[in-house]
């Protein structure tokens, strides 16, 4: 070609992919995850992260809509 870009050939591309599947180290051995440690219960760092602080409760309100149920909000 005039712009020095090689043309597309599907058979060549399929052959390259097949060769990659056959001879590549990537497909020979799987990517193994690190070994997991199973614990009984919740680890202390999780408990500390999930620790809920007590917040002061709000004073219950008594809005006029509750006192006068026939009133309409606009």
Secondary structure, 3 states (H helix, E strand, C coil): CCCCCCCCCHHHHHHHHHHHHHHCHHHCCCCCCCCCCCCCCCCHHHHHHCCCCCCCCCCCCCCHHHHCCCCCCC
